[in-house]
Amino acid sequence: MTDNASGVLFDLLHSQLVAYIYSTIDNKNKGVSQLESLGFRVGVSLGEQLTKDLPRFRDELEVMKFICRDFWSSLYQKQVDNLRTNHQGVYVLQDNAFKLLTHISVGKQYLDCAPRYLALSCGLIRGVLSNLGVKSVVTSEVISMPSAKFQIMVQRT
């Protein structure tokens, strides 16, 4: 299957998954939690698959670069547009045209429904990081459609 066809299938599956979960619940926060949890489980497996032939990462920054390049490209057919860090365990990934938001209208009235389309991706990121030994909290934010920011806070013990 071509990359374009698999990308379209992923988009359709994601849209239907979000629609199904939100049609079966009455609490918006519960839907975000369910999507994030599902994303985490898939992310752990995906992390294993994507890194099986790679050498071990030397540090946390290398792991984040892998997320921005390889992981993002495998899911969204492009790299993250910007990676920032405070060098104290907080990383911000910015995608200026996040693929899962591009099918939603750009009007401000749609900002309220944007978190449901980012929850699965937050879980995927957290799952891949967990697989690579990085415990984290991943949150997302949309200020203007279809741009998305993902904040990763590494939890150090």
N, C-alpha and C positions, 0 to 999 in steps of 0.2 A: 504494500500500500504506500502511496506517495506521502511525503511529509504534509502536503497541503490537504490531502484527504483525511489523514489522521488528525490534523489540526481542526478541521471542520467537525469531525466526529467528537473530538474532545469538547469543543464549544457546545455542540448540541447536547451531549451527555451532561455537561455541567449545568446548562440552562434547565434541562428537564429535572435534574437532581434537586436544584434549588426550588423549582416550582413544586415538585412533589413534597419535599419536606415542609415547605411553607403552607401547602394545602392541607397537611395532616396535623398541624399544631395550632395552638391559639396564642402562644407566647413567642414573640419575635426573638427574644434573647435565647430561648431554648433552641430555635432553629439555627442560629449562629453557632451555638455550642455543639449541636449535632453535626453540622457541616465541618467545623474545625476538628472535631474528634475523628470523623471519617477521613479527613485530609491527613491527620497525623498518622493513622494506621497505614494509609497508602504511601505516605512520605517515607516511613521507615523502610518499607519494601522497595520503593523506588530508589532510595539512597543506596541500598545494598546492590541493586542492579546497576546503577550508574557508576559506582565506584569499584566494582569487582576487579577490574583490570588496571586500576590506577595505583600508583605508589601512595603510601601513607602521607597524609598532610602534615607539614612541619609545625604549623601554628594555626591559630584561630583566623587570622587574616587570610591565609590560603584557603581555608574552608569557605569563608565568605566570598572569595573570588570565584571559587567553584560554583557556589550557589548562583552568583550573578551571571556567569558565563554558561557553563555546561548544563546545570539544572534548569535555568530559565529558558535556555535555547531548546532543550528537549521538550518542555511543556508548551512554551509560548512562541516558538520559532524566532526568537530574538533575544538579545542580551539585555540585562537591566541597563537603563540609561545612565544611572548615577549611583554610586556607592559612597556613603560618608560614614565616618566613625569619629568618636571622641577619644579613641584609644583607651577607653575604660570599660569596654564591654557593651557599648551601645552602637549599633550599626543601623543605618537608614538606607533602604533600597528604594530607588524611585524609578518608576516606569511611566513615561509620559503618555503612552498610548496603550494602557493595559488591555490586553486582548479580550478579557472577559467583561470589560466595561464598554468596549467600542460599539456593541450592538444596542446599547441603551442610549436614549436621547441625551444630549448634552445640557439640557435645561436644569436649572437649580432645583426644580421640583423633584428630580430623580435622585438627588444626593441622599435622601432618606433610605432608599432601597439599596444603595451601593454596598453597605457592609455585608449583606447576604451574599453578594457575588465575590467578596474577598475572603470570606471565612474559610472556605475550602483551601485556598492558597496559603493562608496563614498556617493552617494545619499541615499542609504539605511541607512548607519550609521548616516548621518545628520538628516534623517527623524525620526529614532528611538530616537535620542538625543532630537530632537525638541519635540517629544511627551512626553518626560520625563522632559521637561522644561529647557533643556540645549541648548542654541543657540550657533551654532558653524560654523566653516568653515572647511571642510574636503578635504584634497588633498592626492594624492597618488604618489608613486614613485616606479619604478622598476630599480634596479641596475644590477641584474643578474636574469635571468629567472630560476625558476618560483617564486622567492622570491618577496614579495610585502610589502611595508611600507605604512601605512595610518597615516597621521598626522592630528590630531584634535586640532584646536585652538579654545578654548572656548571664546565666546564674552561676556564679562561681562559689565553690564550697570552701 
